[in-house]
């Protein structure tokens, strides 16, 4: 495993984000298996919240689906790195604040969310919604 992914894996265990992700996967009835670059893929997540094709907590990628495509795994891997750089749990309020800003700017939770933009909107399957004041009438 590349050193940067090893760093991310260790950081997300130490900052308690990955243990939280594993706990959420157990509570959601997901089946866990090793993924690329130190990720844990938790498929078959049963709960309806959050409303997303997949979401990441630490190094744990959770999804209701049975499999994830390569682009979505790449997108979620970038979120795992964000968890490490945000020192774990502070990522939650920062992400929620970014989501609120995006909704206020364009009406969509991801289009102007800095975390989603840095993870790659296209890889995550998100639209590039225009700003409210740039829309055609």
VENHUKA-V137372 format. One line per field, one symbol per residue. ss: DSSP state (H for helix, E for strand, L for the rest). phi: phi as a letter, one per 30 degrees, with the letter a starting at -180 (. if undefined). burial: I if it has 16 or more other ideal C-beta (glycine too) atoms within 10 Angstrom, else O. A space follows every 10 residues. Layout:
ss=???
phi=???
burial=???
//
This chain:
ss=LLHHHHHHHH HHHHLLHHHH HHHHHHHLLL EEEELHHHLE EEELLLLLLL LLLEEEELLE EEELLLLLLH HHHHHHHHHH HHHHHLLLLH HHHHHHHHHH HHHHHHLLLL LLLHHHHHHL HHHHLLLLLL LHHHLLL
phi=.eedddeedd eddddidded dddddddcid ccadcdhidc ccciedddcd dadabbbicc ccadddbbde ddddddddde ddedddiide eedddddddd eddddbibdc ecdedddddj edddicdcdd dedcddc
burial=OOOOIOOIIO IIIOIOIIII IIOIIOOOOI OIOOIOIIII IIIOIOOOOO OIOIIIIIII IIIOOOOIOO OIIIIIIIII IIIIOIOIOO IOOOIOOIIO OIIOIIOIII IIIOIIIOIO IOIIOIOOIO OOOOOOO
//
